[in-house]
Amino acid sequence: MTAPTFILSPSLLSADFSRLADELAALEEAGLTWAHLDVMDGRFVPNITFGPPVIASMRRKSRLYFDTHLMIERPERYLSAFRDAGSDLICVHAEATVHLERAVAEIARLGAAPAVALNPATPLSMVEYLLPQLDMVLVMTVNPGFGGQSFIPFTMDKVKALAAMRRERDLSFRIQVDGGVTPDNTAALVAAGADVLVSGSAFFGHPPYKERLDVFHAAAATRAT
């Protein structure tokens, strides 16, 4: 069976925080290549997680691609700190900064891959003029701030519309989805145009990780035929 052409980026929000180094090693051993790092400030979203010092500690223990999702107000204040900590990709929310293009340009200047996230009710028009500058657009399929939420159905149409914009403009940015991603909706999301799937509790809650990765791939492959 050929593995589907998508990247699974497990959200460490659902990992065991008391043993993050072990969790990262287990992901690598299982064949994962990305890790999704949810940074929350208690203001943009009603939860607090971790910041650059924790990411720097993880970076020393892992070769995974650090997909850093900043759910923080005025993220432009901290872009260099997250890059210095070892973030490979930095994703800011369109709703969290007044000067979105400036933030995107600064991420690129720092040498990280620039990405923008959109909350479920935020229209694609918020980011359409920036698409040529982006490595990735994150479509939130739940309201951000907590793990374990259910997928919001109308966001599937948003993923399809974004994929259509990508085709029409002959662009190459990735489309990431985050929120309520499970093996049950993986095939539909990939068919809609998603390239990177973030999964938290639906991944970490079902070890061993190699077998769970295989479940995601098998679900997409069998349902896509």
Summary of the structure (lengths in Angstrom):
residues: 225
radius of gyration: 16.3
end to end distance: 11.6
largest distance: 46.3
contacts: 752
relative contact order: 0.17
helix: 45%
strand: 20%
